[in-house]
Amino acid sequence: MEKKLEAILWGITFPGFAQLLHRSYVKGIAFIVIEILVNVQGNLNTLIVLSFQGYTQEAVQQADYLWIMFYPCLYFFGI
């Protein structure tokens, strides 16, 4: 039970870490690379910073929704 909880928590933290924990290295590295690609292409870090600073309209304008809509699918599949 403890190993399953550990894998779930690592999977929630970052897609791909749970797969690395279970020694599925190719799948884990693929999830990590795809997650970073989606994060960069969707400007997620920039959007988060802008929204925390109160520039929500600018954050909405800079969002690339085609990439951002792929992120939840990747995230939940990675868990």
VOMIFI-387225 format. One record per residue: residue number from 1; x, y, z of N, C-alpha, C in turn. Coordinates in steps of 0.001 Angstrom, whole numbers, plus 500000, padded with zeros to 6 digits. Example, Ala and Ser with C-alpha at 12.3 -4.5 7.8 and 13.67 -1.06 7.14 Angstrom:
2
<pt dodren="1" n_px="513190" n_py="494310" n_pz="507800" ca_px="512300" ca_py="495500" ca_pz="507800" c_px="513200" c_py="496700" c_pz="507800"/>
<pt dodren="2" n_px="512850" n_py="497750" n_pz="507080" ca_px="513670" ca_py="498940" ca_pz="507140" c_px="512900" c_py="500030" c_pz="507870"/>
***
This chain:
79
<pt dodren="1" n_px="500824" n_py="498802" n_pz="500000" ca_px="500000" ca_py="500000" ca_pz="500000" c_px="500866" c_py="501258" c_pz="500000"/>
<pt dodren="2" n_px="501967" n_py="501212" n_pz="500736" ca_px="502832" ca_py="502378" ca_pz="500851" c_px="503484" c_py="502728" c_pz="499513"/>
<pt dodren="3" n_px="503874" n_py="501706" n_pz="498733" ca_px="504487" ca_py="501943" ca_pz="497424" c_px="503492" c_py="502558" c_pz="496450"/>
<pt dodren="4" n_px="502226" n_py="502118" n_pz="496517" ca_px="501207" ca_py="502677" ca_pz="495632" c_px="500973" c_py="504148" c_pz="495944"/>
<pt dodren="5" n_px="500908" n_py="504477" n_pz="497219" ca_px="500712" ca_py="505867" ca_pz="497621" c_px="501892" c_py="506719" c_pz="497178"/>
<pt dodren="6" n_px="503092" n_py="506193" n_pz="497327" ca_px="504283" ca_py="506923" ca_pz="496894" c_px="504244" c_py="507181" c_pz="495393"/>
<pt dodren="7" n_px="503860" n_py="506184" n_pz="494606" ca_px="503781" ca_py="506344" ca_pz="493154" c_px="502716" c_py="507364" c_pz="492772"/>
<pt dodren="8" n_px="501578" n_py="507329" n_pz="493458" ca_px="500513" ca_py="508292" ca_pz="493164" c_px="500968" c_py="509710" c_pz="493479"/>
<pt dodren="9" n_px="501618" n_py="509895" n_pz="494611" ca_px="502076" ca_py="511234" ca_pz="494988" c_px="503149" c_py="511752" c_pz="494034"/>
<pt dodren="10" n_px="504069" n_py="510884" n_pz="493595" ca_px="505070" ca_py="511298" ca_pz="492610" c_px="504411" c_py="511621" c_pz="491274"/>
<pt dodren="11" n_px="503395" n_py="510847" n_pz="490897" ca_px="502679" ca_py="511112" ca_pz="489655" c_px="501935" c_py="512436" c_pz="489691"/>
<pt dodren="12" n_px="501395" n_py="512788" n_pz="490847" ca_px="500716" ca_py="514075" ca_pz="490993" c_px="501724" c_py="515214" c_pz="490911"/>
<pt dodren="13" n_px="502892" n_py="515015" n_pz="491477" ca_px="503914" ca_py="516052" ca_pz="491480" c_px="504368" c_py="516409" c_pz="490076"/>
<pt dodren="14" n_px="504645" n_py="515400" n_pz="489263" ca_px="505156" ca_py="515646" ca_pz="487914" c_px="504884" c_py="514405" c_pz="487073"/>
<pt dodren="15" n_px="504169" n_py="514541" n_pz="485967" ca_px="503890" ca_py="513367" ca_pz="485131" c_px="505179" c_py="512690" c_pz="484678"/>
<pt dodren="16" n_px="505256" n_py="511401" n_pz="484873" ca_px="506429" ca_py="510629" ca_pz="484479" c_px="507238" c_py="510108" c_pz="485648"/>
<pt dodren="17" n_px="507158" n_py="510759" n_pz="486798" ca_px="507942" ca_py="510315" ca_pz="487950" c_px="507466" c_py="508966" c_pz="488475"/>
<pt dodren="18" n_px="506159" n_py="508722" n_pz="488445" ca_px="505642" ca_py="507426" ca_pz="488904" c_px="506126" c_py="506308" c_pz="487996"/>
<pt dodren="19" n_px="506207" n_py="506570" n_pz="486698" ca_px="506698" ca_py="505559" ca_pz="485762" c_px="508176" c_py="505275" c_pz="486009"/>
<pt dodren="20" n_px="508945" n_py="506307" n_pz="486311" ca_px="510360" ca_py="506099" ca_pz="486635" c_px="510501" c_py="505282" c_pz="487916"/>
<pt dodren="21" n_px="509620" n_py="505522" n_pz="488873" ca_px="509644" ca_py="504775" ca_pz="490124" c_px="509368" c_py="503291" c_pz="489887"/>
<pt dodren="22" n_px="508528" n_py="502990" n_pz="488904" ca_px="508198" ca_py="501603" ca_pz="488570" c_px="509118" c_py="501023" c_pz="487498"/>
<pt dodren="23" n_px="510221" n_py="501708" n_pz="487235" ca_px="511253" ca_py="501281" ca_pz="486289" c_px="510757" c_py="501184" c_pz="484846"/>
<pt dodren="24" n_px="509759" n_py="501968" n_pz="484498" ca_px="509334" ca_py="502115" ca_pz="483104" c_px="510020" c_py="503373" c_pz="482572"/>
<pt dodren="25" n_px="511316" n_py="503240" n_pz="482298" ca_px="512136" ca_py="504407" ca_pz="482006" c_px="511742" c_py="505109" c_pz="480711"/>
<pt dodren="26" n_px="511449" n_py="504353" n_pz="479675" ca_px="511104" ca_py="504974" ca_pz="478392" c_px="509803" c_py="505760" c_pz="478526"/>
<pt dodren="27" n_px="508803" n_py="505142" n_pz="479138" ca_px="507516" ca_py="505816" ca_pz="479322" c_px="507667" c_py="507028" c_pz="480244"/>
<pt dodren="28" n_px="508431" n_py="506895" n_pz="481312" ca_px="508621" ca_py="508002" ca_pz="482243" c_px="509322" c_py="509184" c_pz="481614"/>
<pt dodren="29" n_px="510394" n_py="508913" n_pz="480882" ca_px="511123" ca_py="510000" ca_pz="480221" c_px="510260" c_py="510629" c_pz="479137"/>
<pt dodren="30" n_px="509474" n_py="509816" n_pz="478429" ca_px="508575" ca_py="510360" ca_pz="477405" c_px="507551" c_py="511303" c_pz="478034"/>
<pt dodren="31" n_px="506959" n_py="510909" n_pz="479162" ca_px="506004" ca_py="511780" ca_pz="479847" c_px="506663" c_py="513085" c_pz="480285"/>
<pt dodren="32" n_px="507865" n_py="513005" n_pz="480810" ca_px="508556" ca_py="514209" ca_pz="481279" c_px="508855" c_py="515146" c_pz="480123"/>
<pt dodren="33" n_px="509358" n_py="514600" n_pz="479025" ca_px="509686" ca_py="515431" ca_pz="477860" c_px="508422" c_py="516069" c_pz="477282"/>
<pt dodren="34" n_px="507350" n_py="515285" n_pz="477151" ca_px="506105" ca_py="515829" ca_pz="476599" c_px="505518" c_py="516883" c_pz="477528"/>
<pt dodren="35" n_px="505608" n_py="516665" n_pz="478844" ca_px="505086" ca_py="517648" ca_pz="479795" c_px="505849" c_py="518960" c_pz="479693"/>
<pt dodren="36" n_px="507158" n_py="518886" n_pz="479577" ca_px="507959" ca_py="520108" ca_pz="479434" c_px="507630" c_py="520805" c_pz="478119"/>
<pt dodren="37" n_px="507463" n_py="520029" n_pz="477048" ca_px="507113" ca_py="520602" ca_pz="475746" c_px="505773" c_py="521333" c_pz="475808"/>
<pt dodren="38" n_px="504773" n_py="520706" n_pz="476403" ca_px="503455" ca_py="521332" ca_pz="476517" c_px="503537" c_py="522573" c_pz="477398"/>
<pt dodren="39" n_px="504295" n_py="522506" n_pz="478469" ca_px="504457" ca_py="523642" ca_pz="479372" c_px="505084" c_py="524831" c_pz="478648"/>
<pt dodren="40" n_px="506131" n_py="524579" n_pz="477880" ca_px="506824" ca_py="525664" ca_pz="477180" c_px="505969" c_py="526214" c_pz="476038"/>
<pt dodren="41" n_px="505385" n_py="525331" n_pz="475234" ca_px="504606" ca_py="525773" ca_pz="474081" c_px="503314" c_py="526485" c_pz="474489"/>
<pt dodren="42" n_px="502743" n_py="526110" n_pz="475604" ca_px="501515" ca_py="526747" ca_pz="476072" c_px="501752" c_py="527989" c_pz="476908"/>
<pt dodren="43" n_px="503013" n_py="528332" n_pz="477169" ca_px="503396" ca_py="529493" ca_pz="477987" c_px="502820" c_py="529412" c_pz="479399"/>
<pt dodren="44" n_px="502746" n_py="528224" n_pz="479957" ca_px="502099" ca_py="528065" ca_pz="481258" c_px="502815" c_py="528816" c_pz="482375"/>
<pt dodren="45" n_px="504132" n_py="528774" n_pz="482399" ca_px="504849" ca_py="529472" ca_pz="483474" c_px="504641" c_py="530977" c_pz="483384"/>
<pt dodren="46" n_px="504661" n_py="531509" n_pz="482167" ca_px="504420" ca_py="532938" ca_pz="481975" c_px="503003" c_py="533305" c_pz="482406"/>
<pt dodren="47" n_px="502052" n_py="532459" n_pz="482061" ca_px="500661" ca_py="532721" ca_pz="482443" c_px="500489" c_py="532729" c_pz="483953"/>
<pt dodren="48" n_px="501142" n_py="531814" n_pz="484624" ca_px="501039" ca_py="531750" ca_pz="486082" c_px="501632" c_py="533005" c_pz="486716"/>
<pt dodren="49" n_px="502801" n_py="533414" n_pz="486249" ca_px="503444" ca_py="534614" ca_pz="486801" c_px="502586" c_py="535849" c_pz="486547"/>
<pt dodren="50" n_px="502092" n_py="536002" n_pz="485314" ca_px="501269" ca_py="537169" ca_pz="484992" c_px="499986" c_py="537199" c_pz="485815"/>
<pt dodren="51" n_px="499363" n_py="536057" n_pz="486004" ca_px="498117" ca_py="536046" ca_pz="486773" c_px="498368" c_py="536335" c_pz="488255"/>
<pt dodren="52" n_px="499495" n_py="535873" n_pz="488799" ca_px="499823" ca_py="536196" ca_pz="490191" c_px="500124" c_py="537679" c_pz="490365"/>
<pt dodren="53" n_px="500634" n_py="538312" n_pz="489326" ca_px="500936" ca_py="539738" ca_pz="489399" c_px="499720" c_py="540608" c_pz="489103"/>
<pt dodren="54" n_px="498604" n_py="539981" n_pz="488753" ca_px="497376" ca_py="540728" ca_pz="488513" c_px="497131" c_py="541095" c_pz="487065"/>
<pt dodren="55" n_px="497962" n_py="540644" n_pz="486158" ca_px="497808" ca_py="540950" ca_pz="484734" c_px="497039" c_py="539826" c_pz="484033"/>
<pt dodren="56" n_px="495788" n_py="539659" n_pz="484427" ca_px="495026" ca_py="538526" ca_pz="483902" c_px="494683" c_py="538684" c_pz="482427"/>
<pt dodren="57" n_px="494379" n_py="539887" n_pz="481979" ca_px="494052" ca_py="540085" ca_pz="480563" c_px="495254" c_py="539789" c_pz="479675"/>
<pt dodren="58" n_px="496424" n_py="540202" n_pz="480097" ca_px="497641" ca_py="539904" ca_pz="479336" c_px="497928" c_py="538401" c_pz="479344"/>
<pt dodren="59" n_px="497646" n_py="537751" n_pz="480454" ca_px="497839" ca_py="536302" ca_pz="480532" c_px="496901" c_py="535579" c_pz="479571"/>
<pt dodren="60" n_px="495659" n_py="536027" n_pz="479486" ca_px="494695" ca_py="535414" ca_pz="478567" c_px="495143" c_py="535604" c_pz="477125"/>
<pt dodren="61" n_px="495686" n_py="536766" n_pz="476809" ca_px="496133" ca_py="537038" ca_pz="475440" c_px="497346" c_py="536198" c_pz="475061"/>
<pt dodren="62" n_px="498208" n_py="535882" n_pz="476008" ca_px="499420" ca_py="535124" ca_pz="475707" c_px="499207" c_py="533613" c_pz="475739"/>
<pt dodren="63" n_px="498053" n_py="533176" n_pz="476180" ca_px="497791" ca_py="531740" ca_pz="476303" c_px="497654" c_py="531091" c_pz="474930"/>
<pt dodren="64" n_px="498249" n_py="529929" n_pz="474786" ca_px="498086" ca_py="529116" ca_pz="473583" c_px="497206" c_py="527929" c_pz="473976"/>
<pt dodren="65" n_px="495913" n_py="528073" n_pz="473733" ca_px="494939" ca_py="527112" ca_pz="474240" c_px="495046" c_py="525739" c_pz="473597"/>
<pt dodren="66" n_px="495566" n_py="525646" n_pz="472393" ca_px="495727" ca_py="524336" ca_pz="471763" c_px="496706" c_py="523470" c_pz="472552"/>
<pt dodren="67" n_px="497758" n_py="524075" n_pz="473073" ca_px="498718" ca_py="523330" ca_pz="473888" c_px="498203" c_py="523138" c_pz="475302"/>
<pt dodren="68" n_px="497566" n_py="524162" n_pz="475847" ca_px="497102" ca_py="524085" ca_pz="477231" c_px="496027" c_py="523011" c_pz="477400"/>
<pt dodren="69" n_px="495163" n_py="522827" n_pz="476414" ca_px="494103" ca_py="521820" ca_pz="476512" c_px="494656" c_py="520400" c_pz="476477"/>
<pt dodren="70" n_px="495877" n_py="520232" n_pz="476004" ca_px="496509" ca_py="518918" ca_pz="475995" c_px="497083" c_py="518561" c_pz="477367"/>
<pt dodren="71" n_px="497363" n_py="519560" n_pz="478184" ca_px="498015" ca_py="519336" ca_pz="479471" c_px="497195" c_py="518464" c_pz="480432"/>
<pt dodren="72" n_px="495883" n_py="518708" n_pz="480630" ca_px="495132" ca_py="517837" ca_pz="481555" c_px="495108" c_py="516378" c_pz="481117"/>
<pt dodren="73" n_px="495009" n_py="516142" n_pz="479819" ca_px="495019" ca_py="514753" ca_pz="479324" c_px="496337" c_py="514077" c_pz="479681"/>
<pt dodren="74" n_px="497419" n_py="514759" n_pz="479432" ca_px="498743" ca_py="514224" ca_pz="479742" c_px="498907" c_py="514027" c_pz="481246"/>
<pt dodren="75" n_px="498462" n_py="514997" n_pz="482011" ca_px="498609" ca_py="514948" ca_pz="483464" c_px="497869" c_py="513748" c_pz="484058"/>
<pt dodren="76" n_px="496602" n_py="513573" n_pz="483695" ca_px="495823" ca_py="512480" ca_pz="484280" c_px="496237" c_py="511122" c_pz="483738"/>
<pt dodren="77" n_px="496683" n_py="511065" n_pz="482505" ca_px="497177" ca_py="509802" ca_pz="481969" c_px="498487" c_py="509417" c_pz="482655"/>
<pt dodren="78" n_px="499290" n_py="510418" n_pz="483025" ca_px="500563" ca_py="510161" ca_pz="483690" c_px="500419" c_py="509698" c_pz="485129"/>
<pt dodren="79" n_px="499316" n_py="510031" n_pz="485770" ca_px="499099" ca_py="509594" ca_pz="487154" c_px="498794" c_py="508119" c_pz="487147"/>
***
